[in-house]
Amino acid sequence: MTTRFSCTGCGKCCQDHHVPLTLGEARQWADDGGTLIVLVEGFLDAERLLPPAQRDHAQRRSLAVRCGSADAHVSVTFAAYNVGACRNLGADRRCAIYETRPLVCRIYPMEINPHIPLRAELKDCPSEAWEEGPALIHGGRLVDARLAELIERSRQADRDEIAEKVAICALLGIRTMALKGDGFAAYLPDMRAFLQACEQVRRDGLAAQAGQSPWLFHAPDQALVEQLEETGARLAAALENFAYIPLRKAS
């Protein structure tokens, strides 16, 4: 089976999407006047929650931390905060920073997570985008070698930068995560404070101590509260300075 794709230039993928960024891209986005959203999730025992391959992927892009008396892993995503059209989308539906656009934009419509298959029906692209154009996937394998390299670069950035991201969160007072697979704890930090935290982490080498800061879990219902309390995990008393975004289940 062959999946084809040809961008129609509809601009729908540039509307109302929080675009995951590498750390360097996040700094540039904030420095250019953009707003970031910080999405945080974590897990306590990946071996019980996930199959081995997915467990390995989750652990490699997370940092080991303490949560109450429990061992946990936290994963942090810095994303461009787009409500409505992306700030770089012009009236002609063209990207104003096309040549320097983020990695995730370059990779679209492919998925970054190796355990999420590409499903055309879950994308914003019109049906004609999938009817012609060069082969994207053939026989279950990605055809474009350059695209495969970009995907791996994005995944590697997730692994390499997690300690710095967690250290930046500590300076910003971000300390609560949602349970992986359940949702995200979402923060909208002040951009000046974000840039200052980035510089301080880099200047003072704070990434090396990032795993020493204690974390909390947010549980949206009593059943999850009880489940987490049994593990010794410490829970956040309230929403504090973040919002909870439940995970949409794919149908």
ChimeraX attribute file (.defattr): number of C-alpha atoms within 10 A of each C-alpha:
attribute: neighborCount
match mode: 1-to-1
recipient: residues
	/A:1	8
	/A:2	14
	/A:3	21
	/A:4	15
	/A:5	20
	/A:6	15
	/A:7	15
	/A:8	13
	/A:9	14
	/A:10	14
	/A:11	18
	/A:12	16
	/A:13	17
	/A:14	22
	/A:15	15
	/A:16	13
	/A:17	16
	/A:18	18
	/A:19	22
	/A:20	23
	/A:21	23
	/A:22	24
	/A:23	20
	/A:24	12
	/A:25	18
	/A:26	25
	/A:27	19
	/A:28	14
	/A:29	19
	/A:30	17
	/A:31	14
	/A:32	9
	/A:33	11
	/A:34	17
	/A:35	18
	/A:36	26
	/A:37	20
	/A:38	22
	/A:39	24
	/A:40	25
	/A:41	23
	/A:42	30
	/A:43	21
	/A:44	22
	/A:45	14
	/A:46	18
	/A:47	11
	/A:48	9
	/A:49	13
	/A:50	13
	/A:51	10
	/A:52	12
	/A:53	10
	/A:54	16
	/A:55	15
	/A:56	13
	/A:57	16
	/A:58	21
	/A:59	17
	/A:60	17
	/A:61	21
	/A:62	23
	/A:63	21
	/A:64	18
	/A:65	20
	/A:66	19
	/A:67	24
	/A:68	17
	/A:69	11
	/A:70	16
	/A:71	15
	/A:72	22
	/A:73	24
	/A:74	30
	/A:75	26
	/A:76	24
	/A:77	24
	/A:78	21
	/A:79	21
	/A:80	23
	/A:81	20
	/A:82	18
	/A:83	12
	/A:84	11
	/A:85	17
	/A:86	20
	/A:87	17
	/A:88	15
	/A:89	16
	/A:90	13
	/A:91	8
	/A:92	10
	/A:93	14
	/A:94	14
	/A:95	18
	/A:96	13
	/A:97	11
	/A:98	12
	/A:99	8
	/A:100	11
	/A:101	13
	/A:102	20
	/A:103	17
	/A:104	18
	/A:105	16
	/A:106	15
	/A:107	17
	/A:108	14
	/A:109	18
	/A:110	22
	/A:111	14
	/A:112	20
	/A:113	14
	/A:114	14
	/A:115	10
	/A:116	9
	/A:117	11
	/A:118	16
	/A:119	11
	/A:120	16
	/A:121	9
	/A:122	9
	/A:123	14
	/A:124	14
	/A:125	20
	/A:126	15
	/A:127	13
	/A:128	12
	/A:129	16
	/A:130	18
	/A:131	12
	/A:132	13
	/A:133	13
	/A:134	14
	/A:135	15
	/A:136	19
	/A:137	17
	/A:138	12
	/A:139	9
	/A:140	11
	/A:141	12
	/A:142	15
	/A:143	16
	/A:144	12
	/A:145	9
	/A:146	9
	/A:147	16
	/A:148	15
	/A:149	12
	/A:150	16
	/A:151	21
	/A:152	13
	/A:153	15
	/A:154	20
	/A:155	18
	/A:156	14
	/A:157	15
	/A:158	21
	/A:159	18
	/A:160	16
	/A:161	18
	/A:162	22
	/A:163	25
	/A:164	22
	/A:165	24
	/A:166	28
	/A:167	25
	/A:168	25
	/A:169	23
	/A:170	20
	/A:171	17
	/A:172	17
	/A:173	10
	/A:174	22
	/A:175	21
	/A:176	28
	/A:177	29
	/A:178	25
	/A:179	22
	/A:180	19
	/A:181	14
	/A:182	17
	/A:183	21
	/A:184	26
	/A:185	25
	/A:186	22
	/A:187	20
	/A:188	15
	/A:189	18
	/A:190	13
	/A:191	17
	/A:192	12
	/A:193	13
	/A:194	21
	/A:195	16
	/A:196	14
	/A:197	20
	/A:198	23
	/A:199	14
	/A:200	15
	/A:201	21
	/A:202	14
	/A:203	9
	/A:204	9
	/A:205	13
	/A:206	18
	/A:207	17
	/A:208	12
	/A:209	12
	/A:210	22
	/A:211	18
	/A:212	12
	/A:213	14
	/A:214	16
	/A:215	23
	/A:216	20
	/A:217	27
	/A:218	23
	/A:219	23
	/A:220	17
	/A:221	8
	/A:222	9
	/A:223	9
	/A:224	14
	/A:225	16
	/A:226	11
	/A:227	12
	/A:228	19
	/A:229	14
	/A:230	10
	/A:231	15
	/A:232	13
	/A:233	21
	/A:234	20
	/A:235	18
	/A:236	15
	/A:237	10
	/A:238	10
	/A:239	14
	/A:240	9
	/A:241	14
	/A:242	19
	/A:243	13
	/A:244	19
	/A:245	14
	/A:246	14
	/A:247	11
	/A:248	9
	/A:249	7
	/A:250	5
	/A:251	4
